[in-house]
Amino acid sequence: MKDFDFYSFVYRGVLTEEALDRVGRQRRNHLGPEEARAIQRSLSYDFLDPDLLNEAQQMSVVYAAIHAFENTVRGMVTKAMAEKHGEAWWEKVPERIGKASKSRMEEDAKFRWHGARGASEINYCDFRDLSSIIVTNWAVFEDLLGNMEWAKATLNTLEKSRNIVMHGGILAKEDVERIGMNIRDWIRQAG
C-alpha cells in the first residue's frame, strides 16, 4: 500500500510539472556539471594553462554578476525611456551613441553566420553609454534613481571593474566587494 501511495505522489508531481509547462511556465536554465564539462571540451580547456584557467574561473563569477547588472540597467533604460517617449525613444539618446550603435549593428549584420549582440540598438552601446543616456534624459530617471551624481559615480565605478574583468584582468577582493556593494545599492534604489 505504501508503494502505491508513493507512486501516486510521484505521478501527481509529474502531472503538475506537465500542466505548468503547458500554461507557459518559464524554466531557468542552470549550467550543470555535465554541460560545463562539454563546453570545456569544446573550448579545448586541456590545452590551456591550469593556473590561468583558475584565475579566469574566479573572475567568471564576477563577470556573471556584472553581465547581469549591465543588462538589468539596459532593461531599465529601455523600459523608462519607452514609457516616457514611446517606441521612438532611441531618438532621444546622444547622437554619438546612436551613430556608434548603428555602425556596430551594421558590422554585425555582415557576419550572419555569427551570433549578434542583440536585436536593438541599446545592445550595441557601451556600458559607459548607459550613464550618458541616463544623464542626458535625467528627467526620465530622476524619480527612479534620485541623485544624478550618485548614479553616474556608481556606473563609473562599476565600469572600471567591468573593463578589468572583460579584458582579462584580475580584481582584488576589495574590488569584488565594491562591485557587490554598488550592485546592491543600485538595485535597492532602482528596484
N, CA and C atoms as a LAMMPS dump frame, in Angstrom:
ITEM: TIMESTEP
0
ITEM: NUMBER OF ATOMS
573
ITEM: BOX BOUNDS ff ff ff
-5.0000000000000000e+02 5.0000000000000000e+02
-5.0000000000000000e+02 5.0000000000000000e+02
-5.0000000000000000e+02 5.0000000000000000e+02
ITEM: ATOMS id mol type element x y z
1 1 1 N 0.807 -1.185 0
2 1 2 C 0 0 0
3 1 3 C 0.859 1.261 0
4 2 1 N 1.997 1.232 0.752
5 2 2 C 2.88 2.389 0.786
6 2 3 C 3.488 2.651 -0.58
7 3 1 N 3.844 1.585 -1.326
8 3 2 C 4.387 1.77 -2.67
9 3 3 C 3.374 2.479 -3.561
10 4 1 N 2.103 2.101 -3.422
11 4 2 C 1.053 2.723 -4.218
12 4 3 C 0.934 4.209 -3.88
13 5 1 N 0.988 4.567 -2.602
14 5 2 C 0.913 5.96 -2.187
15 5 3 C 2.089 6.756 -2.738
16 6 1 N 3.274 6.174 -2.675
17 6 2 C 4.46 6.83 -3.209
18 6 3 C 4.328 7.029 -4.72
19 7 1 N 3.901 5.996 -5.417
20 7 2 C 3.701 6.079 -6.863
21 7 3 C 2.69 7.177 -7.194
22 8 1 N 1.601 7.221 -6.483
23 8 2 C 0.557 8.222 -6.703
24 8 3 C 1.114 9.621 -6.486
25 9 1 N 1.898 9.785 -5.442
26 9 2 C 2.501 11.085 -5.143
27 9 3 C 3.425 11.53 -6.276
28 10 1 N 4.299 10.653 -6.717
29 10 2 C 5.24 10.97 -7.79
30 10 3 C 4.481 11.263 -9.087
31 11 1 N 3.474 10.448 -9.397
32 11 2 C 2.709 10.637 -10.624
33 11 3 C 1.99 11.987 -10.613
34 12 1 N 1.432 12.376 -9.47
35 12 2 C 0.784 13.686 -9.372
36 12 3 C 1.81 14.798 -9.594
37 13 1 N 3.006 14.6 -9.115
38 13 2 C 4.074 15.586 -9.339
39 13 3 C 4.407 15.722 -10.812
40 14 1 N 4.496 14.594 -11.518
41 14 2 C 4.767 14.616 -12.96
42 14 3 C 3.649 15.34 -13.698
43 15 1 N 2.414 15.028 -13.35
44 15 2 C 1.268 15.692 -13.982
45 15 3 C 1.285 17.198 -13.712
46 16 1 N 1.65 17.591 -12.513
47 16 2 C 1.74 19.016 -12.174
48 16 3 C 2.808 19.704 -13.011
49 17 1 N 3.954 19.037 -13.143
50 17 2 C 5.025 19.595 -13.971
51 17 3 C 4.553 19.801 -15.406
52 18 1 N 3.886 18.804 -15.974
53 18 2 C 3.386 18.912 -17.348
54 18 3 C 2.352 20.024 -17.475
55 19 1 N 1.486 20.156 -16.495
56 19 2 C 0.469 21.213 -16.529
57 19 3 C 1.12 22.596 -16.471
58 20 1 N 2.113 22.744 -15.631
59 20 2 C 2.814 24.019 -15.546
60 20 3 C 3.508 24.359 -16.865
61 21 1 N 4.112 23.354 -17.502
62 21 2 C 4.757 23.576 -18.798
63 21 3 C 3.737 23.979 -19.858
64 22 1 N 2.555 23.36 -19.845
65 22 2 C 1.524 23.663 -20.836
66 22 3 C 1.017 25.097 -20.728
67 23 1 N 0.987 25.65 -19.52
68 23 2 C 0.492 27.017 -19.35
69 23 3 C 1.61 28.052 -19.494
70 24 1 N 2.786 27.613 -19.921
71 24 2 C 3.854 28.546 -20.245
72 24 3 C 4.829 28.859 -19.136
73 25 1 N 5.014 27.936 -18.216
74 25 2 C 5.977 28.155 -17.138
75 25 3 C 7.352 28.442 -17.743
76 26 1 N 8.016 29.431 -17.185
77 26 2 C 9.371 29.76 -17.604
78 26 3 C 10.356 29.008 -16.719
79 27 1 N 11.189 28.224 -17.34
80 27 2 C 12.215 27.496 -16.585
81 27 3 C 13.532 28.247 -16.677
82 28 1 N 14.252 28.254 -15.594
83 28 2 C 15.581 28.844 -15.593
84 28 3 C 16.568 27.794 -16.07
85 29 1 N 17.458 28.202 -16.929
86 29 2 C 18.488 27.285 -17.406
87 29 3 C 19.732 27.449 -16.542
88 30 1 N 20.052 26.427 -15.813
89 30 2 C 21.255 26.437 -14.997
90 30 3 C 22.268 25.493 -15.629
91 31 1 N 23.499 25.929 -15.637
92 31 2 C 24.569 25.136 -16.206
93 31 3 C 24.963 24.05 -15.22
94 32 1 N 24.695 22.816 -15.582
95 32 2 C 25.053 21.686 -14.741
96 32 3 C 26.479 21.244 -15.02
97 33 1 N 26.997 20.35 -14.185
98 33 2 C 28.385 19.911 -14.345
99 33 3 C 28.649 19.206 -15.675
100 34 1 N 27.683 18.428 -16.162
101 34 2 C 27.879 17.739 -17.449
102 34 3 C 27.961 18.741 -18.587
103 35 1 N 27.061 19.742 -18.557
104 35 2 C 27.084 20.767 -19.596
105 35 3 C 28.38 21.57 -19.535
106 36 1 N 28.83 21.871 -18.329
107 36 2 C 30.075 22.627 -18.165
108 36 3 C 31.25 21.849 -18.738
109 37 1 N 31.311 20.55 -18.459
110 37 2 C 32.415 19.735 -18.993
111 37 3 C 32.356 19.673 -20.525
112 38 1 N 31.166 19.574 -21.08
113 38 2 C 31.03 19.533 -22.543
114 38 3 C 31.513 20.842 -23.166
115 39 1 N 31.163 21.953 -22.549
116 39 2 C 31.621 23.255 -23.056
117 39 3 C 33.129 23.368 -22.919
118 40 1 N 33.666 22.906 -21.801
119 40 2 C 35.117 22.951 -21.61
120 40 3 C 35.842 22.142 -22.679
121 41 1 N 35.295 20.969 -23.021
122 41 2 C 35.908 20.167 -24.098
123 41 3 C 35.852 20.927 -25.418
124 42 1 N 34.718 21.555 -25.704
125 42 2 C 34.577 22.318 -26.951
126 42 3 C 35.573 23.468 -27.013
127 43 1 N 35.917 24.014 -25.865
128 43 2 C 36.829 25.161 -25.797
129 43 3 C 38.291 24.756 -25.631
130 44 1 N 38.589 23.476 -25.714
131 44 2 C 39.969 22.977 -25.613
132 44 3 C 40.638 23.356 -24.289
133 45 1 N 39.904 23.235 -23.193
134 45 2 C 40.445 23.545 -21.873
135 45 3 C 41.738 22.79 -21.591
136 46 1 N 41.833 21.566 -22.082
137 46 2 C 43.017 20.743 -21.797
138 46 3 C 44.31 21.369 -22.305
139 47 1 N 44.224 22.279 -23.266
140 47 2 C 45.41 22.903 -23.836
141 47 3 C 45.795 24.197 -23.118
142 48 1 N 44.948 24.67 -22.222
143 48 2 C 45.178 25.959 -21.574
144 48 3 C 45.862 25.788 -20.219
145 49 1 N 46.592 26.816 -19.827
146 49 2 C 47.32 26.821 -18.566
147 49 3 C 46.347 26.707 -17.388
148 50 1 N 46.527 25.701 -16.517
149 50 2 C 45.597 25.499 -15.397
150 50 3 C 45.523 26.678 -14.429
151 51 1 N 46.648 27.345 -14.174
152 51 2 C 46.625 28.494 -13.261
153 51 3 C 45.82 29.655 -13.855
154 52 1 N 45.994 29.878 -15.147
155 52 2 C 45.23 30.938 -15.804
156 52 3 C 43.743 30.585 -15.855
157 53 1 N 43.445 29.319 -16.065
158 53 2 C 42.045 28.884 -16.043
159 53 3 C 41.433 29.091 -14.664
160 54 1 N 42.195 28.82 -13.621
161 54 2 C 41.707 29.017 -12.257
162 54 3 C 41.386 30.494 -12.006
163 55 1 N 42.292 31.377 -12.421
164 55 2 C 42.036 32.817 -12.288
165 55 3 C 40.783 33.211 -13.066
166 56 1 N 40.684 32.697 -14.285
167 56 2 C 39.533 33.027 -15.133
168 56 3 C 38.233 32.529 -14.515
169 57 1 N 38.27 31.339 -13.927
170 57 2 C 37.056 30.803 -13.303
171 57 3 C 36.643 31.644 -12.092
172 58 1 N 37.618 32.147 -11.353
173 58 2 C 37.288 33.037 -10.241
174 58 3 C 36.64 34.32 -10.771
175 59 1 N 37.191 34.885 -11.823
176 59 2 C 36.649 36.116 -12.385
177 59 3 C 35.338 35.867 -13.137
178 60 1 N 35.087 34.614 -13.527
179 60 2 C 33.834 34.333 -14.232
180 60 3 C 32.624 34.564 -13.33
181 61 1 N 32.811 34.388 -12.037
182 61 2 C 31.73 34.663 -11.086
183 61 3 C 31.455 36.17 -11.071
184 62 1 N 32.518 36.959 -11.078
185 62 2 C 32.387 38.413 -11.126
186 62 3 C 31.769 38.82 -12.461
187 63 1 N 32.246 38.213 -13.544
188 63 2 C 31.695 38.509 -14.87
189 63 3 C 30.19 38.27 -14.9
190 64 1 N 29.738 37.167 -14.328
191 64 2 C 28.311 36.841 -14.347
192 64 3 C 27.506 37.934 -13.655
193 65 1 N 27.992 38.427 -12.521
194 65 2 C 27.279 39.491 -11.797
195 65 3 C 27.263 40.776 -12.611
196 66 1 N 28.4 41.132 -13.186
197 66 2 C 28.468 42.361 -13.98
198 66 3 C 27.605 42.239 -15.232
199 67 1 N 27.655 41.105 -15.878
200 67 2 C 26.832 40.862 -17.07
201 67 3 C 25.351 41.038 -16.74
202 68 1 N 24.91 40.408 -15.667
203 68 2 C 23.505 40.508 -15.274
204 68 3 C 23.149 41.944 -14.906
205 69 1 N 24.035 42.623 -14.188
206 69 2 C 23.771 44.008 -13.815
207 69 3 C 23.693 44.913 -15.041
208 70 1 N 24.656 44.79 -15.92
209 70 2 C 24.687 45.632 -17.123
210 70 3 C 23.394 45.473 -17.924
211 71 1 N 22.947 44.254 -18.077
212 71 2 C 21.725 44.025 -18.834
213 71 3 C 20.476 44.434 -18.06
214 72 1 N 20.557 44.426 -16.727
215 72 2 C 19.48 44.975 -15.915
216 72 3 C 19.351 46.476 -16.163
217 73 1 N 20.488 47.165 -16.209
218 73 2 C 20.468 48.608 -16.478
219 73 3 C 19.949 48.866 -17.892
220 74 1 N 20.386 48.066 -18.868
221 74 2 C 19.86 48.226 -20.23
222 74 3 C 18.338 48.089 -20.242
223 75 1 N 17.836 47.096 -19.529
224 75 2 C 16.393 46.893 -19.458
225 75 3 C 15.684 48.054 -18.78
226 76 1 N 16.275 48.572 -17.703
227 76 2 C 15.696 49.709 -17.001
228 76 3 C 15.637 50.934 -17.903
229 77 1 N 16.742 51.194 -18.615
230 77 2 C 16.794 52.342 -19.529
231 77 3 C 15.744 52.183 -20.621
232 78 1 N 15.678 51.01 -21.217
233 78 2 C 14.709 50.759 -22.281
234 78 3 C 13.281 50.976 -21.789
235 79 1 N 12.973 50.402 -20.638
236 79 2 C 11.612 50.498 -20.106
237 79 3 C 11.254 51.937 -19.77
238 80 1 N 12.121 52.631 -19.047
239 80 2 C 11.827 54.013 -18.633
240 80 3 C 11.709 54.936 -19.846
241 81 1 N 12.616 54.793 -20.801
242 81 2 C 12.583 55.654 -21.99
243 81 3 C 11.358 55.36 -22.846
244 82 1 N 11.008 54.098 -22.995
245 82 2 C 9.835 53.738 -23.798
246 82 3 C 8.549 54.224 -23.136
247 83 1 N 8.485 54.167 -21.81
248 83 2 C 7.305 54.664 -21.116
249 83 3 C 7.135 56.169 -21.313
250 84 1 N 8.252 56.887 -21.359
251 84 2 C 8.2 58.349 -21.496
252 84 3 C 8.042 58.79 -22.947
253 85 1 N 8.756 58.126 -23.876
254 85 2 C 8.837 58.611 -25.252
255 85 3 C 8.234 57.674 -26.29
256 86 1 N 7.748 56.519 -25.871
257 86 2 C 7.163 55.58 -26.817
258 86 3 C 8.214 54.801 -27.591
259 87 1 N 7.783 54.194 -28.679
260 87 2 C 8.66 53.308 -29.453
261 87 3 C 9.855 54.026 -30.066
262 88 1 N 9.751 55.314 -30.286
263 88 2 C 10.839 56.073 -30.92
264 88 3 C 11.81 56.647 -29.884
265 89 1 N 11.867 56.048 -28.708
266 89 2 C 12.698 56.59 -27.638
267 89 3 C 14.177 56.646 -27.993
268 90 1 N 14.636 55.774 -28.861
269 90 2 C 16.064 55.733 -29.192
270 90 3 C 16.524 57.054 -29.813
271 91 1 N 15.62 57.802 -30.406
272 91 2 C 15.951 59.102 -30.985
273 91 3 C 16.375 60.111 -29.923
274 92 1 N 16.121 59.815 -28.661
275 92 2 C 16.453 60.714 -27.551
276 92 3 C 17.845 60.46 -26.97
277 93 1 N 18.561 59.47 -27.487
278 93 2 C 19.913 59.215 -26.974
279 93 3 C 20.881 60.171 -27.656
280 94 1 N 22.016 60.467 -27.011
281 94 2 C 23.005 61.334 -27.654
282 94 3 C 23.4 60.806 -29.043
283 95 1 N 23.611 61.721 -29.955
284 95 2 C 23.867 61.368 -31.352
285 95 3 C 25.066 60.434 -31.513
286 96 1 N 26.136 60.69 -30.787
287 96 2 C 27.336 59.839 -30.934
288 96 3 C 27.045 58.389 -30.539
289 97 1 N 26.188 58.195 -29.534
290 97 2 C 25.825 56.841 -29.113
291 97 3 C 24.987 56.175 -30.19
292 98 1 N 24.037 56.919 -30.734
293 98 2 C 23.197 56.387 -31.809
294 98 3 C 24.016 55.973 -33.017
295 99 1 N 24.972 56.816 -33.401
296 99 2 C 25.815 56.51 -34.569
297 99 3 C 26.694 55.292 -34.318
298 100 1 N 27.314 55.249 -33.142
299 100 2 C 28.201 54.117 -32.819
300 100 3 C 27.412 52.812 -32.772
301 101 1 N 26.245 52.841 -32.167
302 101 2 C 25.417 51.634 -32.081
303 101 3 C 24.978 51.171 -33.467
304 102 1 N 24.565 52.12 -34.292
305 102 2 C 24.134 51.78 -35.654
306 102 3 C 25.29 51.165 -36.445
307 103 1 N 26.471 51.741 -36.31
308 103 2 C 27.653 51.218 -37.006
309 103 3 C 27.967 49.788 -36.559
310 104 1 N 27.877 49.532 -35.261
311 104 2 C 28.141 48.185 -34.737
312 104 3 C 27.091 47.186 -35.215
313 105 1 N 25.842 47.622 -35.267
314 105 2 C 24.771 46.742 -35.766
315 105 3 C 25.011 46.387 -37.226
316 106 1 N 25.395 47.385 -38.013
317 106 2 C 25.676 47.144 -39.428
318 106 3 C 26.852 46.193 -39.602
319 107 1 N 27.863 46.348 -38.77
320 107 2 C 29.022 45.458 -38.835
321 107 3 C 28.615 44.029 -38.484
322 108 1 N 27.834 43.867 -37.432
323 108 2 C 27.344 42.539 -37.045
324 108 3 C 26.523 41.9 -38.151
325 109 1 N 25.725 42.707 -38.836
326 109 2 C 24.842 42.19 -39.89
327 109 3 C 25.626 41.594 -41.051
328 110 1 N 26.867 42.005 -41.231
329 110 2 C 27.715 41.465 -42.307
330 110 3 C 28.096 40.014 -42.046
331 111 1 N 28.062 39.615 -40.793
332 111 2 C 28.504 38.277 -40.407
333 111 3 C 27.314 37.483 -39.888
334 112 1 N 26.411 37.154 -40.79
335 112 2 C 25.182 36.453 -40.422
336 112 3 C 25.456 35.071 -39.832
337 113 1 N 26.607 34.501 -40.109
338 113 2 C 26.956 33.183 -39.597
339 113 3 C 27.299 33.221 -38.116
340 114 1 N 27.506 34.422 -37.573
341 114 2 C 27.914 34.556 -36.172
342 114 3 C 26.795 35.203 -35.361
343 115 1 N 26.676 34.803 -34.121
344 115 2 C 25.687 35.396 -33.237
345 115 3 C 25.892 36.895 -33.099
346 116 1 N 24.815 37.603 -32.807
347 116 2 C 24.864 39.052 -32.663
348 116 3 C 24.701 39.439 -31.199
349 117 1 N 24.976 40.697 -30.894
350 117 2 C 24.848 41.193 -29.523
351 117 3 C 23.401 41.248 -29.063
352 118 1 N 22.517 41.484 -29.986
353 118 2 C 21.107 41.62 -29.632
354 118 3 C 20.313 42.141 -30.807
355 119 1 N 19.05 42.432 -30.551
356 119 2 C 18.156 42.849 -31.628
357 119 3 C 17.891 44.347 -31.636
358 120 1 N 18.313 45.069 -30.602
359 120 2 C 18.036 46.5 -30.587
360 120 3 C 19.313 47.299 -30.365
361 121 1 N 19.221 48.575 -30.64
362 121 2 C 20.383 49.462 -30.593
363 121 3 C 21.045 49.49 -29.219
364 122 1 N 20.253 49.411 -28.177
365 122 2 C 20.829 49.518 -26.826
366 122 3 C 21.806 48.38 -26.53
367 123 1 N 21.645 47.249 -27.217
368 123 2 C 22.578 46.141 -27.024
369 123 3 C 23.944 46.425 -27.644
370 124 1 N 24.027 47.463 -28.439
371 124 2 C 25.26 47.798 -29.14
372 124 3 C 25.973 49.007 -28.551
373 125 1 N 25.43 49.575 -27.493
374 125 2 C 26.128 50.703 -26.882
375 125 3 C 27.019 50.193 -25.747
376 126 1 N 28.048 50.959 -25.452
377 126 2 C 28.978 50.597 -24.387
378 126 3 C 28.338 50.8 -23.024
379 127 1 N 28.915 50.18 -22.027
380 127 2 C 28.416 50.325 -20.658
381 127 3 C 28.39 51.801 -20.252
382 128 1 N 29.458 52.531 -20.568
383 128 2 C 29.508 53.946 -20.193
384 128 3 C 28.429 54.755 -20.895
385 129 1 N 27.97 54.275 -22.062
386 129 2 C 26.914 54.978 -22.783
387 129 3 C 25.589 54.932 -22.026
388 130 1 N 25.386 53.907 -21.229
389 130 2 C 24.157 53.832 -20.442
390 130 3 C 24.078 55.018 -19.477
391 131 1 N 25.213 55.36 -18.881
392 131 2 C 25.262 56.516 -17.994
393 131 3 C 24.944 57.789 -18.775
394 132 1 N 25.491 57.931 -19.973
395 132 2 C 25.222 59.117 -20.798
396 132 3 C 23.751 59.226 -21.165
397 133 1 N 23.133 58.103 -21.481
398 133 2 C 21.706 58.115 -21.814
399 133 3 C 20.903 58.565 -20.595
400 134 1 N 21.256 58.054 -19.436
401 134 2 C 20.554 58.422 -18.198
402 134 3 C 20.725 59.913 -17.911
403 135 1 N 21.955 60.395 -17.998
404 135 2 C 22.234 61.801 -17.664
405 135 3 C 21.546 62.747 -18.65
406 136 1 N 21.609 62.45 -19.941
407 136 2 C 21.003 63.361 -20.921
408 136 3 C 19.48 63.308 -20.902
409 137 1 N 18.934 62.3 -20.259
410 137 2 C 17.483 62.176 -20.117
411 137 3 C 17.108 62.112 -18.632
412 138 1 N 17.784 62.918 -17.81
413 138 2 C 17.645 62.82 -16.376
414 138 3 C 16.198 62.948 -15.905
415 139 1 N 15.403 63.741 -16.561
416 139 2 C 14.005 63.908 -16.141
417 139 3 C 13.264 62.567 -16.147
418 140 1 N 13.681 61.659 -17.027
419 140 2 C 13.06 60.335 -17.106
420 140 3 C 13.463 59.473 -15.911
421 141 1 N 14.677 59.673 -15.413
422 141 2 C 15.244 58.774 -14.407
423 141 3 C 15.305 59.357 -12.997
424 142 1 N 15.006 60.631 -12.85
425 142 2 C 15.165 61.287 -11.551
426 142 3 C 14.356 60.617 -10.445
427 143 1 N 13.094 60.333 -10.705
428 143 2 C 12.272 59.685 -9.673
429 143 3 C 12.773 58.284 -9.341
430 144 1 N 13.321 57.62 -10.323
431 144 2 C 13.793 56.249 -10.145
432 144 3 C 15.132 56.191 -9.413
433 145 1 N 16.066 57.055 -9.808
434 145 2 C 17.429 56.975 -9.287
435 145 3 C 17.743 58.017 -8.218
436 146 1 N 16.978 59.085 -8.172
437 146 2 C 17.093 60.048 -7.089
438 146 3 C 18.185 61.086 -7.22
439 147 1 N 19.405 60.675 -7.466
440 147 2 C 20.534 61.602 -7.471
441 147 3 C 21.438 61.291 -8.663
442 148 1 N 21.552 62.258 -9.56
443 148 2 C 22.325 62.036 -10.784
444 148 3 C 23.794 61.755 -10.492
445 149 1 N 24.396 62.499 -9.584
446 149 2 C 25.822 62.304 -9.284
447 149 3 C 26.069 60.91 -8.708
448 150 1 N 25.174 60.444 -7.854
449 150 2 C 25.302 59.087 -7.312
450 150 3 C 25.195 58.053 -8.436
451 151 1 N 24.219 58.22 -9.323
452 151 2 C 24.028 57.27 -10.425
453 151 3 C 25.261 57.24 -11.321
454 152 1 N 25.771 58.42 -11.684
455 152 2 C 26.971 58.481 -12.529
456 152 3 C 28.16 57.84 -11.838
457 153 1 N 28.358 58.153 -10.573
458 153 2 C 29.504 57.608 -9.831
459 153 3 C 29.407 56.09 -9.705
460 154 1 N 28.212 55.586 -9.446
461 154 2 C 28.026 54.135 -9.312
462 154 3 C 28.344 53.432 -10.626
463 155 1 N 27.792 53.923 -11.717
464 155 2 C 28.055 53.297 -13.02
465 155 3 C 29.516 53.449 -13.416
466 156 1 N 30.138 54.58 -13.106
467 156 2 C 31.55 54.791 -13.434
468 156 3 C 32.436 53.812 -12.67
469 157 1 N 32.147 53.626 -11.389
470 157 2 C 32.924 52.679 -10.572
471 157 3 C 32.776 51.262 -11.111
472 158 1 N 31.537 50.877 -11.421
473 158 2 C 31.305 49.529 -11.95
474 158 3 C 31.958 49.352 -13.314
475 159 1 N 31.984 50.407 -14.117
476 159 2 C 32.623 50.297 -15.438
477 159 3 C 34.115 49.998 -15.305
478 160 1 N 34.766 50.637 -14.351
479 160 2 C 36.199 50.386 -14.154
480 160 3 C 36.453 48.905 -13.861
481 161 1 N 35.692 48.359 -12.935
482 161 2 C 35.848 46.942 -12.603
483 161 3 C 35.446 46.059 -13.775
484 162 1 N 34.357 46.407 -14.438
485 162 2 C 33.88 45.649 -15.601
486 162 3 C 34.975 45.538 -16.655
487 163 1 N 35.613 46.662 -16.956
488 163 2 C 36.619 46.659 -18.01
489 163 3 C 37.823 45.797 -17.653
490 164 1 N 38.182 45.767 -16.393
491 164 2 C 39.293 44.905 -15.976
492 164 3 C 38.932 43.44 -16.199
493 165 1 N 37.739 43.052 -15.746
494 165 2 C 37.313 41.651 -15.893
495 165 3 C 37.136 41.289 -17.369
496 166 1 N 36.515 42.17 -18.134
497 166 2 C 36.225 41.87 -19.544
498 166 3 C 37.483 41.796 -20.4
499 167 1 N 38.565 42.386 -19.915
500 167 2 C 39.798 42.394 -20.701
501 167 3 C 40.894 41.553 -20.061
502 168 1 N 40.481 40.52 -19.332
503 168 2 C 41.428 39.518 -18.858
504 168 3 C 42.142 39.841 -17.567
505 169 1 N 41.751 40.892 -16.868
506 169 2 C 42.41 41.242 -15.618
507 169 3 C 41.826 40.5 -14.427
508 170 1 N 42.496 40.647 -13.306
509 170 2 C 42.092 40.004 -12.059
510 170 3 C 41.807 41.108 -11.038
511 171 1 N 40.662 41.029 -10.403
512 171 2 C 40.292 42.01 -9.396
513 171 3 C 40.661 41.52 -7.998
514 172 1 N 41.029 42.468 -7.167
515 172 2 C 41.296 42.163 -5.758
516 172 3 C 39.969 41.942 -5.036
517 173 1 N 40.056 41.3 -3.882
518 173 2 C 38.87 41.017 -3.071
519 173 3 C 38.091 42.301 -2.776
520 174 1 N 38.795 43.385 -2.468
521 174 2 C 38.142 44.653 -2.155
522 174 3 C 37.355 45.179 -3.356
523 175 1 N 37.893 44.996 -4.56
524 175 2 C 37.202 45.437 -5.766
525 175 3 C 35.93 44.627 -5.987
526 176 1 N 36.024 43.329 -5.739
527 176 2 C 34.854 42.451 -5.891
528 176 3 C 33.777 42.86 -4.882
529 177 1 N 34.203 43.136 -3.657
530 177 2 C 33.248 43.565 -2.632
531 177 3 C 32.594 44.891 -3.015
532 178 1 N 33.377 45.803 -3.6
533 178 2 C 32.838 47.094 -4.042
534 178 3 C 31.799 46.894 -5.138
535 179 1 N 32.053 45.967 -6.051
536 179 2 C 31.081 45.651 -7.105
537 179 3 C 29.775 45.202 -6.456
538 180 1 N 29.886 44.281 -5.516
539 180 2 C 28.701 43.777 -4.837
540 180 3 C 27.936 44.873 -4.123
541 181 1 N 28.646 45.756 -3.449
542 181 2 C 28.007 46.855 -2.733
543 181 3 C 27.291 47.791 -3.715
544 182 1 N 27.961 48.128 -4.817
545 182 2 C 27.359 49.032 -5.796
546 182 3 C 26.141 48.414 -6.472
547 183 1 N 26.229 47.151 -6.818
548 183 2 C 25.082 46.473 -7.427
549 183 3 C 23.907 46.447 -6.433
550 184 1 N 24.195 46.096 -5.209
551 184 2 C 23.161 46.028 -4.173
552 184 3 C 22.509 47.395 -3.974
553 185 1 N 23.326 48.459 -3.89
554 185 2 C 22.775 49.808 -3.703
555 185 3 C 21.917 50.226 -4.897
556 186 1 N 22.389 49.924 -6.098
557 186 2 C 21.637 50.291 -7.307
558 186 3 C 20.286 49.585 -7.339
559 187 1 N 20.3 48.297 -7.08
560 187 2 C 19.058 47.521 -7.115
561 187 3 C 18.085 48.006 -6.04
562 188 1 N 18.601 48.309 -4.858
563 188 2 C 17.737 48.83 -3.801
564 188 3 C 17.119 50.169 -4.199
565 189 1 N 17.894 50.991 -4.88
566 189 2 C 17.4 52.307 -5.289
567 189 3 C 16.448 52.209 -6.478
568 190 1 N 16.869 51.49 -7.503
569 190 2 C 16.108 51.472 -8.762
570 190 3 C 15.015 50.386 -8.785
571 191 1 N 15.123 49.443 -7.875
572 191 2 C 14.117 48.38 -7.817
573 191 3 C 14.389 47.237 -8.735
